[in-house]
Amino acid sequence: MERQNLLEPQYNIVEIFESLQGEGANTGMPSIFIRFGKCNLACPWCDTHYNQFTRWSMSQILDKVRSFSARNIIITGGEPTIVPKLEILLSQLKTLGYFLAIETNGLKPVPPQIDFIATSPKRLYAHKYAKRCISFAHEVRIVADENILPFCEMIEEKICAQHYYLSPCEIDGQMNLLETITQLGKLNQRAHKPKWQLSLQTHKLIGIE
């Protein structure tokens, strides 16, 4: 990597790549993924190497983004809302005309430049969400790592969303699909409550990044 300009913001980057969004309401959308390092949680089933990153300057990030054709950018991690000076980079990307989506655990506020919020609250940290989390998202995705119903009901009360999704938990390549759809059915048997949908990581199923 070129020598960085230390006068501009520097960021911990795990990877930047172009692919298709594999899950949620925007499944199939051509997207540029900017994956930042570090997280404020530590979920045992996490499939992201968020502590393996290199330092990139803002100019290097913008140059990499311009090398792709997609006009949708997904800000992800790790946990992007803890990234210092993130709003400076987002403002530059908005100036260039990109649609900005974020994938966040929802514990910290989302920058105002974001156009689409996908949040994935974590049951293991239910006590944190009970105290404080974001109040709106375009979509909520919850991983069904155990009995998830009480947590889903709490998140319904805390986060107003256009879409609610339940996703299977994958450990060592195995997904708990039966348990997930069983709990999905129970959620959707309730009267006058939000309807939940199944969300699969289709990018893994078809073998793309």
DRENNU-781967 format. One line per 3 residues: number of its first residue (from 1); their letters; for each residue x negated, y negated, z of C-alpha. Coordinates in pm, 1 decimal. Example, Ala and Ser with C-alpha at 12.3 -4.5 7.8 and 13.67 -1.06 7.14 Angstrom:
1 = as = -1230.0,450.0,780.0 | -1367.0,106.0,714.0;
***
This chain:
1 = mer = 0.0,0.0,0.0 | -121.8,-353.3,-78.1 | -261.8,-572.2,194.5;
4 = qnl = 28.3,-736.3,371.2 | 88.3,-1110.3,399.7 | 89.1,-1149.7,776.6;
7 = lep = 257.4,-1492.7,750.5 | 590.7,-1334.9,653.3 | 809.4,-1093.3,850.3;
10 = qyn = 685.1,-735.4,883.2 | 912.0,-434.6,920.8 | 880.3,-71.7,1028.7;
13 = ive = 990.3,126.0,722.7 | 1040.7,502.1,710.9 | 1135.4,506.4,342.3;
16 = ife = 1304.4,312.8,63.2 | 1468.4,513.3,-213.3 | 1755.0,513.6,-463.1;
19 = slq = 2023.3,781.5,-453.6 | 2398.9,828.7,-413.1 | 2584.0,764.0,-89.0;
22 = geg = 2659.4,1112.9,35.9 | 2926.1,1058.8,301.2 | 3216.9,845.2,408.7;
25 = ant = 3444.6,618.4,206.7 | 3170.0,519.9,-38.0 | 3065.1,875.3,-128.9;
28 = gmp = 2908.3,880.9,-474.6 | 2819.5,510.4,-486.7 | 2473.0,447.5,-637.7;
31 = sif = 2273.6,291.8,-355.0 | 1930.9,179.7,-244.6 | 1854.7,307.7,104.4;
34 = irf = 1626.1,102.2,328.9 | 1549.5,321.5,628.5 | 1397.6,140.8,926.0;
37 = gkc = 1195.3,301.3,1202.9 | 1278.2,327.1,1573.2 | 1607.6,389.3,1751.4;
40 = nla = 1767.1,298.0,2083.3 | 1912.8,650.4,2119.2 | 1761.6,1000.3,2101.8;
43 = cpw = 2016.8,1253.3,1979.0 | 1877.5,1610.4,1986.0 | 2031.8,1699.9,1647.4;
46 = cdt = 1911.7,1386.1,1464.0 | 1772.7,1471.5,1117.9 | 1578.7,1146.3,1065.5;
49 = hyn = 1207.0,1104.2,1142.3 | 1260.3,750.4,1265.6 | 928.9,733.6,1451.5;
52 = qft = 725.6,806.3,1137.3 | 700.1,468.7,967.5 | 460.0,221.8,808.9;
55 = rws = 454.2,-157.1,819.1 | 592.0,-336.2,513.0 | 604.2,-709.1,450.0;
58 = msq = 930.8,-862.8,333.5 | 779.5,-922.9,-11.6 | 686.4,-556.6,-44.6;
61 = ild = 1039.6,-453.5,48.7 | 1194.2,-694.6,-201.9 | 958.7,-576.6,-477.9;
64 = kvr = 1051.4,-214.0,-409.0 | 1422.4,-293.0,-407.9 | 1395.1,-476.8,-740.7;
67 = sfs = 1237.5,-168.4,-898.9 | 1572.1,15.4,-870.7 | 1891.3,-37.2,-1070.9;
70 = arn = 2156.8,-0.2,-799.2 | 2319.2,-316.6,-664.2 | 2439.9,-165.5,-336.7;
73 = iii = 2195.6,-150.0,-45.0 | 2243.1,65.3,263.7 | 2058.1,-59.1,571.0;
76 = tgg = 1997.1,243.6,788.6 | 1756.2,398.9,1036.1 | 1676.9,482.2,1308.5;
79 = ept = 1891.1,198.6,1432.0 | 1875.4,-113.2,1212.2 | 2046.5,-350.3,1457.0;
82 = ivp = 1740.1,-339.8,1684.6 | 1503.2,-448.4,1402.7 | 1337.8,-786.5,1476.5;
85 = kle = 1399.7,-1055.8,1212.0 | 1636.1,-830.1,1018.9 | 1861.8,-1124.0,931.0;
88 = ill = 1576.8,-1295.0,742.9 | 1543.8,-995.8,509.9 | 1922.1,-959.4,475.0;
91 = sql = 1955.6,-1325.8,375.0 | 1699.4,-1274.8,100.6 | 1884.4,-967.3,-26.2;
94 = ktl = 2215.0,-1157.3,-28.5 | 2050.4,-1436.7,-225.9 | 1953.6,-1175.8,-484.9;
97 = gyf = 2318.9,-1071.7,-513.1 | 2314.6,-731.5,-341.5 | 2612.7,-575.4,-163.8;
100 = lai = 2492.4,-489.1,186.1 | 2619.2,-192.5,387.2 | 2486.3,-82.9,724.4;
103 = etn = 2481.4,248.3,911.6 | 2466.2,180.9,1284.7 | 2541.2,355.3,1610.7;
106 = glk = 2757.5,56.3,1700.0 | 2605.6,-40.2,2032.2 | 2470.1,-376.8,1918.0;
109 = pvp = 2620.8,-656.9,1707.5 | 2599.7,-629.6,1329.0 | 2431.6,-915.3,1136.8;
112 = pqi = 2676.4,-1148.8,958.8 | 2526.3,-1081.6,614.0 | 2661.1,-724.2,614.5;
115 = dfi = 2953.6,-652.6,377.2 | 3042.0,-298.7,490.1 | 2997.1,-147.2,836.9;
118 = ats = 2974.5,228.5,888.0 | 2928.5,319.0,1251.5 | 2850.4,656.8,1402.6;
121 = pkr = 2908.0,647.0,1778.6 | 2739.6,927.5,1972.1 | 2929.0,1136.8,2229.5;
124 = lya = 2611.7,1197.7,2431.0 | 2606.3,827.1,2511.2 | 2977.5,782.9,2585.9;
127 = hky = 2892.6,588.7,2900.5 | 2722.2,320.7,2690.1 | 3020.7,284.9,2457.0;
130 = akr = 3255.2,260.7,2754.3 | 3066.4,-52.5,2860.8 | 3008.4,-228.7,2528.3;
133 = cis = 3009.5,-165.0,2153.3 | 3119.1,-330.9,1831.8 | 3494.3,-385.9,1798.5;
136 = fah = 3534.2,-345.9,1419.5 | 3394.2,-124.6,1145.4 | 3508.0,-36.5,796.8;
139 = evr = 3452.6,328.0,886.2 | 3378.7,532.2,1196.4 | 3192.8,863.4,1158.6;
142 = iva = 3160.3,1085.4,1465.1 | 2956.5,1406.0,1473.6 | 3147.7,1693.4,1633.3;
145 = den = 2862.1,1816.5,1849.2 | 3090.4,1963.7,2122.3 | 3444.1,1893.9,2246.9;
148 = ilp = 3474.0,1556.6,2081.1 | 3845.0,1474.8,2126.2 | 3822.5,1258.6,2442.5;
151 = fce = 3536.9,1060.1,2290.6 | 3723.8,1010.7,1960.6 | 4024.1,879.6,2151.0;
154 = mie = 3805.8,635.8,2343.3 | 3642.5,509.9,2023.9 | 3984.2,458.6,1862.2;
157 = eki = 4060.8,218.2,2145.0 | 3723.1,44.3,2128.4 | 3660.3,17.4,1751.7;
160 = caq = 3928.1,-81.0,1500.7 | 3842.3,80.1,1165.2 | 3991.1,130.5,820.6;
163 = hyy = 3870.9,492.9,813.0 | 3793.2,747.7,1085.2 | 3581.8,1052.8,999.2;
166 = lsp = 3474.2,1366.0,1182.5 | 3151.2,1525.6,1064.0 | 3010.3,1870.0,1145.0;
169 = cei = 2697.2,1893.6,1356.4 | 2405.3,2054.9,1174.7 | 2138.3,2235.2,1376.9;
172 = dgq = 1866.0,2443.3,1207.2 | 2056.7,2431.3,879.9 | 2382.9,2560.0,1027.1;
175 = mnl = 2697.4,2344.2,1037.6 | 2979.6,2403.9,1287.6 | 3248.2,2361.8,1022.8;
178 = let = 3513.2,2579.8,1189.4 | 3484.8,2396.4,1520.4 | 3489.5,2062.1,1338.3;
181 = itq = 3805.2,2120.6,1135.0 | 3976.3,2274.9,1439.1 | 3918.3,1953.7,1633.0;
184 = lgk = 4015.7,1750.0,1326.6 | 4350.1,1929.9,1321.4 | 4408.9,1851.5,1688.0;
187 = lnq = 4334.4,1483.1,1631.9 | 4581.9,1468.7,1345.2 | 4860.6,1645.2,1537.6;
190 = rah = 4899.5,1341.8,1760.5 | 5188.8,1110.2,1682.4 | 5137.8,742.6,1604.0;
193 = kpk = 4758.4,767.5,1612.0 | 4496.2,701.0,1342.5 | 4448.9,981.6,1091.7;
196 = wql = 4100.8,1133.5,1080.3 | 3932.6,1282.3,775.0 | 3649.2,1529.8,725.5;
199 = slq = 3319.5,1381.9,607.2 | 3042.7,1610.0,484.1 | 2686.2,1512.9,400.5;
202 = thk = 2738.7,1598.2,35.5 | 2387.9,1483.5,-59.5 | 2253.7,1779.9,137.1;
205 = lig = 2502.3,2019.1,-21.5 | 2398.0,1923.7,-375.3 | 2027.8,1888.2,-295.6;
208 = ie = 1961.2,1517.7,-346.9 | 1786.4,1275.9,-113.6;
***
